[in-house]
Amino acid sequence: MTALVVRAERWFKARRRAGSRRWATRLAVAVVAVTAVVVTGFFLANSSLFALRYVTVEGTSRLTPHEVLSAAGVREGTSLVSLNPGAVAQRVERLTPVAVAHVSRNWPHGLVIHVVERRAAGVVVSGGTVELLDATGVAFASAQSPPHGLVTVDVPGPVPGPGEAAARTAMRVLAELPGRVRAQVTSVTARSIDAVSVHLDDGRTVIWGSAADGSTKAAVLRTLMRRHAQVYDVSTPTVAVTRG
């Protein structure tokens, strides 16, 4: 029995030693693999193999490519491997006329910046200045005169500036209007974010109030406009009324 116990202990010790060697081998292989990845990454990030040599700017009309490049903040010679396209896009999007920017690598030496500029959907005329608004109410450019076909937005302060919140609310209300009504809008007045009125090309007025409950107000307005009136008040949609 004693001999059997001794042989069993030797067998278990041999198994443990073999297991330890396998674990050590696997660890060594893992360390070598990680080291290879780190060294390769360092080499690629610091070599000229994928160095930035040119940048292509697409989609600009209001902005110049030079303005986009200045905002992008990328330097010639930077490795495309270490360059962060998302961070570049965020910097370009800080330009007010830019709605969104898409940045992609063009291997092995190029970068493509595609810009989507804001489109005018409304205009604020105040104190002799003309400011263009996009569909979200962001004032992004000035104009010599109000472009034809844009909705005029009347707010209690200049944009950019104190009138920004009211302008955003006005454009949000415009987007919530039923399509047939929106096509007739000539101007939107936002005395505050809670007091928005919409003026139609036939002289009728829609009192909308705040931007809250937009879908409910739109549904109520569709029903109210089946009858002729000069004023449609849906500011409190549960007790909507008409006048005139």
N, C-alpha and C positions, 0 to 999 in steps of 0.2 A: 504493500500500500504506500509505503514511504517513497519508493522509487517512482510510483505513478504520480504522486503529489509533486515530486521534484520535476519530473518531465512536464507536468501541466504548468507549473510555475515558469519553467523555461520557455514554454510555448507562448504563454501570455506575455512574458517580457519581450520575446521576439516580435510578437504582434504589435506591442506598443512601440517598440523601436522602429518597426517598419512604418507604422502609422505616423510617427513623429517625422520620419524622413519624407514621407509623402506630403505631409502638411508643410514642411520646410521647403520642399521643392515647389509646391503650389504658391507659397508666399513669395519665393524668389522670382518665379515667373511673373506674378502679379506686379511686383516691384519693378521688374525690368520693363513690363508693358507700360505701366504708368509713366515711368521715367522716359520711355521712348516717345510717348504722346506729348509729354511736357516739353521735351527737347525739340520735337518736331514743330509743335505749336510756337515755341519761342523763335525757332529758326524762321518759320513762315511769317510771323508777325514782325520780324526785324530784318528780313531780307528784301531785296529789290525784285524778287521773283514775281510778286503780286503787288507791286507799288502802283499807287494811283498816278496816272499820267494825264487823264482827261476826264472832264465832267460834261455830260450832255443835259441841257435844261429844255424841258418840253412843256407846252401848254400855256405859256405866258402871252399876254396881250397888253394888259395894263402895266404889268411889271416888266422890267428888263432882265435878261439873263444875268447881268452883272449884279443886280440887286438880290437875286435869288442866291447866287454864288456867295455873296458877302454874308448873307444870313446863314447859309449852310455851314460856313466855318470849316471847310475841309482844306487840307494842305496837300499840294503835290508831293508825292513821295510817300505818303501815308500808306501803310499796308492795308489792302482790302480785307485781309483776314481779321485785323484788329478793329477795323472801322465798324461803327454801329449805325446801320441805316435808319433805325428807329429814332435815334437821337438826332440825326441830321434832319429827318422829316419834322421833328418837333421844333427845331430851330427855324426851319423855313416857314412853318405854320404860324410863327409869331408875327410874320408880316400880315398886316391887317387885310390886304386884298386876297389873301390865300384862304380858301375854304378848307382844303386838304392837300397834303403833299405825299407822294409815294416815292420812295427811294429804293433803288435796287443796284446790286453790283453787276457790272458787265465785265466778266472775267476775260483776260487776266489783269487789265489795267484801267478799266473804266468804271464810271459811276453815272447812273441815270437818275435825274430828279424830274419827276413828272408832277406838275402843279395844276391843280384845279382852282381857278380863281372864282371869287364870289360873283354872282350875277345880280344885277340891279332888279329889284322887285318893287321898290318904293322910293320916294324922295322926300326929304325934309327941306323946306325953304324957310330960312330964318335969318333975319338981320342982313339980308343981301347975300347970304351964302346958300349954296345948293349942295346938299350931302346925299349921296346915294346909299340906300339901305338894301341889304340882301333879304332873302325870304325869312330869315330869323330876326331881322331888325338890327343887324350890325351895320353901323356906318363905316364904310370902307373906302370911299373916294369922294372927291369933290368934282363938281361940274360947273361949266360956265352958265348953263341954263337947264331947267328941268327937261329931261328927255321925254319925247312924246310917248304916250301910252302907259306911263308909270303912275301908280297910285300916289297921290299926295298925302303925306302923313303930317298932322299938326300935333306937336308935342309942346309941353310947357318950358322947355329949355333946349339949348343947343346940343347937337350930336356931332362928334363924340362929346360927352359931358353930361350935365344934369338930366337931359332928356332921354338918355339911353334906355332906362327901364321902361318908360312909357312907349318908346319906339318898338322895343321888343314885344311888349304886350299888344300893341296895335297890329304888328305883323302876324302875331300868333292868332289874333281874332280873325284877321283876313283869311288865314289858312283854314280856319274852322267854318267859315261861311259855306252854305250850300253852293255848289258850282255855278248854278244859274244866277244866283245873287252876286257872287264874286265877280262875274263877268260884267256886271253893271256898276261896280264901285268906282267912284271917281276920287274919293278922299276918305280918310279915316282920321277922326279927332280923338286924341287920348289926353284928356286933361290931367289924368293920373292913371296908375295901373288899374284902378277900380272904376274908371269912368270913361269907357270907350264908346264912341258912336260912329256909325258907318253911313256915308252919304252916297246915294245912287244917282245915276245920270238923269233920271226922270224927276229928281227933286225929293224923292222919298228918303226917309231917315230910319235907320235901325239903331235903337239904343241897346247896346250889348252889355254894358257894365264891365265887370272884370273878365279875365280870360277863363275863369273857373266854369265848369259844367258846359264846356263848349259843344259837345255832341248833343246834349239835351237841348240847349238853346237853339242849335241848328234845326233839330227836329221840330221844335215848337214854332220856329220862324217859318218853316215850310208850310205849316198848317195856317198860321196867321195870314200869310201872303196870298191865300186863296180869296181873301176879301180885300177890297180896295181901301187904302188908308194912306195917310201921309207919314204917320209915325208908327213904327212897330217896336214895342218895348219888351224885350225878352231878358232884361237884366235880372229879374226874378222869375225864372221860367215857370214856376208853379202858379204864378198869378200874372202871366203875360197879358198885355193889353194893346189895343190899337187906338190911334187918335186921328181925327181929321178925315 
